[in-house]
Amino acid sequence: MDIVFDTYKREGWMRIISEFSKCTDVGDSEEIWLCFPNLSVAELRPLHIASLACLIEHFYILGCNIVLEQTEVGEYLFHSLKFSEYWLDKAERSNYTIANDKSVFNLWHITDGGKELYGRYIKDYLYVHFWKGKDLSPVQLSITEACYNTLDHAQADGNAFSFVKYDEVTHILSVAVCDFGIGIANSVKGVYPDFSDEEALKMAINANFTVGTKSYNAGMGLDVIKSSVTDDLNLTIISNRAFLISDNRTTKTGTLDFSFDGTLLEYDMNLSKYDNSDDELLSEVTF
């Protein structure tokens, strides 16, 4: 079976992800070809990488063999991001690898045991290599909250990935977290069943909102993530049949013409706008 990604535009890309995430009528060891005609590596954002990883995991669980077409994007995923190492034999597979691309960190398979680590590793790496003297605690907190949100509310059965990229020229850190769970909108509607998906996403980003799934978690963490987004940049959520875009001043929602059974979070942070800090780095950097 061929899956053709012929657009990098967010809604079109997620429509393709959504369509094939519902595909279960495949045989064991069937080959799934991922094709990227006319797409370039420069057009890829973290949302593309994280959502694609979830789709590959979906077919991996079904026992399929994944083949990357040998285009520019396919070669980048295989060689630079080392995608194959995530879907080896189950006893040997990795939850993360070190990418051969200094502008990215790595694809991170979100697990309960690693939910606290990723944000700290990203913060420490940025502190040592780019922003010593900056208070980068919002980076760690937002990524940690995104991982907690996925594990506590998504019900994704382990199919959740994060991807982070840093642009040295613009100083923008871009973060994407994707899961194939029940979706934030459906999670909120478990408490407010009369809400539309749009209304559910608006409620989810309110401070201290909680669906009450975990006693230690005061809220869904989305307000913390939204607050970390710097001026003129956005938090975007795609879940179920709705999307939300917030820039900390205004919030826009809309409906989708497809249903994504999961959640995609994507947000940007301009690290040059964070305050200075005199704190010494305490944790060990492992990248």
Secondary structure, 3 states (H helix, E strand, C coil): CEEECCCCCHHHHHHHHHHHHCCCCCCCCCEEEEECCCCCHHHCCHHHHHHHHHHHHHHHHCCCEEEECCCHHHHHHHHHCCHHHHHCCCCCCCCECCCCCCCECCCEECCHHHCCHHHHHHHHHHHHHCCCCECCHHHHHHHHHHHHHHHHHCCCCCCEEEEEEEECCCCEEEEEEEECCCCHHHHHHCCCCCCCHHHHHHHHCCCCCCCCCCCCCCCCCHHHHHHHCCCCCCEEEEEEEEEEEECCCCEEEEEEEEEEEEEEEEEEEEHHHCCECCCCCCCCCCC
